[in-house]
Every structure is written in C-alpha cells, then in structure tokens.
Amino acid sequence: MVKRILLWGDGAANIDTGTNISKKSLCHSYSQVGDFTIDMEVTDTKGCTKKYAINIKI
C-alpha cells in the first residue's frame, strides 16, 4: 500500500503515504453520538485504487 485516505464521517480525516502504512494502527474519537459513514481509499504500488465504506452508529 502506498496511500491510504480515511474519512471518518464527521469532518476528520487521515491521509497516510508510504510502504508500511498497512501496519499502522488508527484510532478516532467522535465528539457526539450519531450515524457516521467511514470511507477508506487505498492505492497500491501499481496505482490501483480500491474504495471501502462502512456505516457505524455511536
């Protein structure tokens, strides 16, 4: 993985680049309760991109 973009659904984001980012742990705290959609986009060394989304309730 070369690039990872995480959108937490509350306006916060993490953008990581590099070859070892798949081993990096992530943590996020929400300031209020509600329904959120977390979007993640990853790009590999060949330039291929994959997008994922999950809905959560806090």
C-alpha positions as a printed NumPy array, in Angstrom:
array([[  0.   ,   0.   ,   0.   ],
       [  1.321,   3.43 ,  -0.902],
       [ -1.528,   5.725,   0.089],
       [ -4.487,   5.437,   2.464],
       [ -7.188,   8.057,   2.913],
       [ -9.663,   7.687,   5.772],
       [-12.66 ,   9.989,   6.106],
       [-14.273,   9.457,   9.491],
       [-17.689,  10.904,   8.556],
       [-17.516,  13.803,  10.992],
       [-15.174,  16.055,   9.012],
       [-11.96 ,  14.479,  10.314],
       [ -9.545,  12.672,   8.002],
       [ -6.279,  10.728,   7.999],
       [ -4.047,  10.656,   4.917],
       [ -1.056,   8.326,   5.102],
       [  1.578,   7.582,   2.482],
       [  4.463,   5.129,   2.398],
       [  5.167,   1.432,   2.091],
       [  4.499,   0.401,   5.723],
       [  1.151,   2.126,   6.31 ],
       [ -0.78 ,  -1.164,   6.345],
       [  0.901,  -1.897,   9.703],
       [ -0.068,   1.471,  11.21 ],
       [ -2.937,   1.406,  13.715],
       [ -5.572,   4.123,  13.592],
       [ -7.836,   5.469,  16.291],
       [-10.555,   8.127,  16.169],
       [-12.817,   9.614,  18.835],
       [-16.185,  11.121,  17.991],
       [-17.325,  14.215,  19.875],
       [-21.023,  13.376,  19.592],
       [-23.333,  10.416,  19.081],
       [-24.918,   9.72 ,  15.73 ],
       [-24.672,   7.764,  12.494],
       [-21.426,   8.083,  10.547],
       [-20.044,   6.676,   7.313],
       [-16.342,   5.878,   7.348],
       [-14.805,   5.961,   3.859],
       [-11.392,   4.495,   3.09 ],
       [ -9.474,   4.635,  -0.177],
       [ -6.236,   2.705,  -0.649],
       [ -3.762,   2.853,  -3.524],
       [ -1.114,   0.202,  -4.163],
       [  2.355,   0.485,  -5.695],
       [  0.926,  -0.156,  -9.193],
       [ -1.516,   2.749,  -8.897],
       [ -4.606,   0.589,  -8.446],
       [ -7.199,   2.135,  -6.136],
       [ -9.918,   0.482,  -4.058],
       [-12.628,   2.229,  -2.037],
       [-14.448,   0.891,   1.024],
       [-17.259,   2.345,   3.148],
       [-18.889,   1.276,   6.401],
       [-21.737,   2.824,   8.367],
       [-21.455,   2.995,  12.154],
       [-23.655,   4.22 ,  14.97 ],
       [-22.071,   5.88 ,  18.023]])
